[in-house]
Amino acid sequence: MRRIRFTRGGSNTLVGNFANGDLFSCSDALARHLVEEARCAKYVEPTTATPAPAPSAQARRRRAVSS
């Protein structure tokens, strides 16, 4: 499965209607067709989730005292 972002509006029998900026997850073959042949989309690179920073010891103490 690949994720793409459309760069133009249009429609496709498999996708339906799409507009500039829409995101779509599809098979590798369909993504390749829409990006390389139809030229109406670009690949979206997978983002790595960044974990939220752990609360500092001082913040944990404040929460414990205020409870």
C-alpha positions as CSV (number, residue, x, y, z in Angstrom):
1,M,0.0,0.0,0.0
2,R,1.2,3.5,-0.9
3,R,-0.1,6.9,0.2
4,I,-0.4,9.6,-2.4
5,R,-1.5,13.3,-2.4
6,F,-3.4,14.5,-5.4
7,T,-2.0,17.6,-7.2
8,R,-5.0,18.1,-9.5
9,G,-8.7,17.5,-9.4
10,G,-10.4,14.8,-11.4
11,S,-12.1,11.4,-11.1
12,N,-11.3,7.8,-11.6
13,T,-13.5,4.7,-11.6
14,L,-11.6,3.2,-8.7
15,V,-10.9,6.4,-6.7
16,G,-14.0,8.4,-7.4
17,N,-13.8,12.2,-7.4
18,F,-10.6,13.8,-6.0
19,A,-9.3,17.3,-5.5
20,N,-5.9,19.0,-5.1
21,G,-4.5,18.1,-1.7
22,D,-6.7,15.0,-1.1
23,L,-4.8,12.0,0.4
24,F,-5.4,8.5,-0.8
25,S,-4.0,5.0,0.2
26,C,-4.0,2.5,-2.6
27,S,-2.1,-0.4,-4.2
28,D,1.4,0.1,-5.4
29,A,0.3,-0.4,-9.0
30,L,-2.5,2.2,-8.8
31,A,-0.3,4.7,-7.0
32,R,2.4,4.3,-9.7
33,H,-0.2,4.9,-12.4
34,L,-1.6,8.0,-10.8
35,V,1.9,9.4,-10.1
36,E,3.9,8.4,-13.1
37,E,1.4,8.0,-16.0
38,A,-1.5,10.3,-15.1
39,R,0.8,12.8,-13.3
40,C,-2.0,13.9,-11.0
41,A,-0.5,12.9,-7.7
42,K,2.7,12.7,-5.7
43,Y,3.9,10.1,-3.2
44,V,3.6,11.0,0.4
45,E,6.6,9.8,2.4
46,P,5.7,8.0,5.6
47,T,6.3,10.1,8.7
48,T,7.9,8.7,11.8
49,A,5.9,9.3,14.9
50,T,7.9,11.3,17.4
51,P,7.0,10.4,21.0
52,A,5.9,13.1,23.3
53,P,8.6,14.3,25.7
54,A,8.4,12.8,29.2
55,P,7.3,15.2,31.9
56,S,10.2,16.5,34.0
57,A,10.6,15.5,37.6
58,Q,9.5,19.0,38.7
59,A,6.3,18.8,36.7
60,R,5.5,15.4,38.2
61,R,6.1,16.8,41.7
62,R,3.8,19.7,41.0
63,R,1.0,17.4,39.9
64,A,1.5,15.2,42.9
65,V,1.3,18.2,45.3
66,S,-1.7,19.7,43.7
67,S,-3.7,16.4,43.8
